Amino acid sequence: MNRRLLFTAALAFATTAIAFAAEAAAVKNIVIVHGALADGSGWRKATEILQKRGFNVTIVQEPITSLDDDVAATKRVLDLQDGPSLLVGHSYGGMVITEAGNAPNVAGLVYVAAFQPDKGESLLSLASSKPAGSMDIKETKDGKYLYLDPAAFAADFAADLPKAEADFLARSQVFASKQAFSAKIAEPAWRTKPSWSIVATEDRAINPDLERDMAKRAGSDVTEIKASHAVFASQAEKVADIIEKAARKADQ
């Protein structure tokens, strides 16, 4: 009898352990899409944290030449992943993951101080619905691209980062085409995939109330963090915590 009880207990423990391990390892791939007026380098801290926790992290360096180009660049990275992926987007990257997230191997979406559009909406239409703080945006000489004045970058984009880090982000920013900002969403992936949203409460690039409204409309799991638009860099560990939580809970 004792042996039988011991065997039963051991079997139950083993089954539970296997089930827990399967759940914990459900999504191991994290694909990050950076926003406009930035590149992927600011995600280094968060990436290193997630890698130490066992995740495979890839950052899409999309060209921001058009929404279609950026969705295609994201899908190329998704195609390289082995198994399901969690798609993470910052700022304009939220527009990209909303379309690219329809790929069958995307398990869920994380919006980090990001636009979370519905069908027919563009970045410009959303941004104008609830204006944020004044951004010192400039046009390139050809009138086709936009960038944030490096002299104003720290205050407008990354007020809670050390000056040296904010300066580097300003110097490594990717100029954004006007075409990308005016493109409209066809089919929002958050309608069929679980989503999480991080609201940066001190955001001067996207109105925090707009971030809240978009997340509520999508039924996202929302976390508020006191941070600038560069929350992914200034609060890298907190952002990594949310991404890890989403990866653990996302359906395959």
N, C-alpha and C positions, 0 to 999 in steps of 0.2 A: 504493500500500500504506500509506504513511504517513497519507494522508488517511482511508483506511478505518479504520485503527487509532485515529486521533484522533476520528473520528465515533463509533466503538464505545465508546471511553473516555468521551466526553462524554455519550453516551446512558446509559451505566451510571451515571455520576455523577448525572445528572438524575433517573433513576428512583429511585436511593437517596435523594436529597434529598427527592423528593416523598413517598416512603414514610415517611421520618423525620418530615417535617412533618405528615403525616396522623396518625401515631401520637402525636406531641406535642400535637396539637390535638384529640385524640379527645373529651375531655370538657372543656368550657370553663365550664360552669355549676356553681357551688358553692352549695348551699342549706343554710343552717345553722339548726338548731333549738336554742334555748337551753334550759337546764335550769330546774328549779324553784328558788325562792329567789334568782332572778336574772332579768335581762332580756337583750335582745340587745346592749345598749350595751357590755358588756365585751368583745365581739368586734371592736371597732373596729380595734385594732392589727393583728390577724390579717387582717381584711378588707382593710385598706389594703395590706398586704404582698402578698396574693394578687392584688389588683387590679393592682398594679405588675407582676406576673408574667403578666398577660394574662387573668386569669380574671374572669368575671362572677359577683359574689357577692351573694346575697340572704339576708337574715336573717328568719326567721319569728318574729313576735312573737305566739306562741300564748297563749291566755288562761289555760291550765291550770285550766279549769273541769271538764273530763273528758277522758279519753284520746280518746274519739271526737271531741270538739270540736277537740282539738289535732292529731289526724291530719287532720281536714278542713281546718284552717287551713294545714297543711303542703301538702296536695294542691292547694289553691288557688294557692299560690306555685309549686309544680311545674308547674301548668298554664300558667303565664306564661312558662316557659323555652322557648327555641328550641334544640332538640337535647337530647342526654342530660345528666343532672345527677348530680353526686356529692352524696349526702345525708350531712350531718354532724350528730351529736347529742351534746350534753353532758349528763351526769347523767341526769335524768328524760327529757331529749331523746332518750336512747337507746331508751326505751320507745316514743316517738313514731315515730322513724325505722324501728324494727323492723316496725311496721305500715305506715306510709306508704311504706316502701321497696319495697313490692310494686307500686307504680305502674310501668307499662311503661317510662317514660322515666328511671327511676333505674338508673344504671350500677353503682353501688357504694355502700357504707356506711362511714362513719368514726365510731367510737365514741371520744369524748374524755372520759376519766374518767367513763364512762357505764354505765348498766345495759344489759345485752345479753341480754334475756330469751328463753326458749324458750316454746313453746306452753303456755298455761295458767298461766304465771307472772305475778305482779304485782310492782310495785316493793316493796311491803311484804313479800311472801314472800321475795324475794331479799335485801333489806336485813336481815331478821331471821335469815337463814341464816348470815351472818358479820357480826356487828355491827361498826361502825366506832367511831371516837372519839366521845366524848360531844358531842352537838349540842344546843344550847339552843333547841329548837323550842317555839314557843308556839302556842296556838289563838286564833283570833279569837273575839269574844264570842258569835257565833252557833254556834260549835262546828263549823263546816263547812270552815274553811280553816286552813292552817298557815303560819307564817312563822318566820324565824330572828331571834332577838332581836338588834337592831342593835348592842347593846353587846358581844355575843359573836361577831358576824359575822366580824371580822378573824381571830380565833384559830381559829374553827371552819371557815371557808370559804376564807379568802384570806390565810393567814399570811405568804406570800412576796410580797405586794403592798405598795407604799407605803401608809401610813395613809390618805392622802387618797383614793386609788383604792378601797381597801377600804371606806371610809366611803361613797363614792358608790354602790358596788355594794349596800351594805346599804340605802341610802335608795331605790334604784331596783328593789329586788327585787319579783318578782311572787308574790303569795300563791298557794299551791297547794291545790286542793280535796282533801279526803280521798278523794273519789270517784276522782280521777285516780290516786292512789297505790294504790288497791285494785283497779283494773281489770286484767283478765287479757288476755294476748296471744292472738290467734286464730291467725295464720299469720306466723311470723317470716321476714322477708325475707332474713336472712343464710343461710337454707338454700338459696337459689337465686341470691343475688348475692354477689360478692366483698366481703370486709370487712376493715377495718383497725381496730386498737384501740390507744389510748394509755392506758397505766397511769400514774397519778400516784402515785409511791411514798410521798409524804407526805400522802396524802389522808385527811382526818378525816371526810368525809361518806360515802364508800363505801370499805369495806375494800379495800385494794390487792390482797389475796389473792383476794377475790371478783371483782375486775376481771380478774385473771389467769385464774381458773377459767372465767369466762364466755367470755373470748376464746379460750381453748384449746378449749372445747367447740364453739365456732363455727368453729374453724379459721382464725381471723383472723390477719393479719400484725400482730405485736405490737411496739410500741416503748415502753420505759419511760423516763419523764422524772422527775427529782427535782423535785417541785413539789407545791403544795397542790391542793385541789379546783379552784381557779381557774387551773389550768394554761393554759387558753386565753388568759388575760390576762397571767399572770406569765411565761410562756414562749411568747409569741405567735409568734415566728419559728420555733421548733422545731415547734410545732403546725402552722404554715403549711407547713413543709417536708414533714410527713407527709401533709397534705391534698394538696399538689401531687403527691407521689409516687403517692398513690392515684388521683388524677385521670389521671395519665399511664398507669397500668396497668389501670384499670378497663375491663372489656369493655363495649361498647355494646349 
